[in-house]
């Protein structure tokens, strides 16, 4: 019984209390604002401490979600407040930089690299960002990644996933 209590206490301490503070409607409103660029709504939740910048919603951090939808202003806001630039989705292993790379969004790629995002984190299947940019037809993104120290390594098979 003591082991179960200790385990419950440990889980409670590791879980963000702010994630429990949102109603379902608020969670939907917040994540919709993140992905559609409604910065005033994002600020309302973050600045009221209802949401921490590294909370996750179905394994998506706000920064990862904003990057996946090319929302540069939201990405900048979250990054300036200390969001984890290298958060990886537990299934796809994609980071905010990986999403920007896939889209060939060089403004977002440049910003994330300048803020310190790691260009050498591999995605699922060991795929490098350089490989992803090349496969997606983004030669300017490839050059930008290489200029910031990205390595052209990882899976080299015709199909990696």
N, C-alpha and C positions, 0 to 999 in steps of 0.2 A: 504494500500500500504506500509506503514511503517513497518507493521508486516511482510510482505513478504520479504522486503529488510533485515530486522533484521534476519530473519530465514535463508536467503541465506548467509549472512555474517557469521552467527554462523556455518553453515554447511561447508563453505569454510575454516573457522579457524580450524575445527576439522579434516578435511581431509588432509592427508599427501600430500604435494606438490610434493614430490619426486615420488609418484606413477604416477603422470601425466607426469613426465619427460621421462618416457620410451616409446619407440615405441612398437607396438605389437611384432615385431621381437625381440626386446631387452627383453621384458617380457618373451617370450618363451625361449630365450637363457639363461636368468638368472635362471628361474625355472627349466629348464632342467639341468643346472649345479648343482643346489641345490640337485636335486633328483638322479643325477648320480655321485656325488662326485667330480666334476671338480672344485676344490677349487680355482684354479687361476682365473677362470672366476667369481666365487662368490666374491672373493676379489676385482676384477676389478670394479664391480658394487657397492659394499659396500664402498670401499675406495674412490671412486670418488663421493660419496654422491648421486648417481643416485637412490640408493635403501637404505632405512632405514631398520635396522634389524627387525623391527616390522611391516613393510608394509605388507599388505595382498593382495593375488592374488586369486580371487574367494573364499575368506574367509579362505585361507590357508596362515599362516605365513611361512617365509622361514624355521624357526626352526621346525615347525610342519611338513612341507614337508620333510625336511632332516631326521627327526626322523622316519617318516613313511616308509622311504626307507633305514633305517639302515646306514645312512651316518655319522658315528661318527666324522670324521675329520671336516665336515661341521658344525655339531652340536656344536662341541667344538669352532670353529671359531666364530659362531654367538653368542653363550653363553658368550664367553669372551668379546664380544662387546656389551653386555647388553641386548640381546634378552630376551623377556618375556618367562621364562621357564614354566609358567603355563597358557599360552594362550590356550583357549579352542575353538575348532571349534564350530560355533554357532548351528549347527544341531546335530552332533554326540556327542558333549561335550567332545571329546577326546583331550588330551593334548599330548605334545611330550613324556612324561613319559608313558602315556597310550599306545601309539603306540609301544614303546620299550617293554612294558610289554606284549602286545599281541604277539609280535614276540619272546618273551623269550630271548631278546638280553640283557644279564646281564651286559655286559660291558657298554652299553648305559644306562641301568637302573641305574647302580652304579654311572656313571658319573653325570647323571641328579640329582640323590638324593644328591650326595656330593656337587653339585652346589646350592642346595636349592629348587629343584622341590618339590612340595607338593604331597605326596603320598596319600592324603585323598580327593582329588578332585574326585567327582563322575562323571561317564560318563552318557550318556543318559539312562534313565530308573532307575537311582539311583544305577547303578552297580559300586561296588568298584574295585580298581585295584587288590586287593587280590583275589576277586571272579573271575575276568577276568583271572588272571594268573593261578588260580586253574582250571578253566573250560578249559583253553587252554592246560593244561598238562605241566605246567612249575613250578614244586615244588621248584626249586632253586630260581626262581624269587619271589615266595611267601615268602620264608624265607628272602630274601634280602629286600623286602618291609616291612615285619614285623619288621626286625632289625632296620629299619629307621623310625619306628613309624606309619606305615600304620595300619589303623583299618580294621578289618574284619567285616564290617557292610554294610549297604545299602540294596539293593533288595536281598531278600533271596528266592523269588519264583523260581519255576522251569524255568520259562521263564519271563524275566524282560523287554524285549523290545516289 
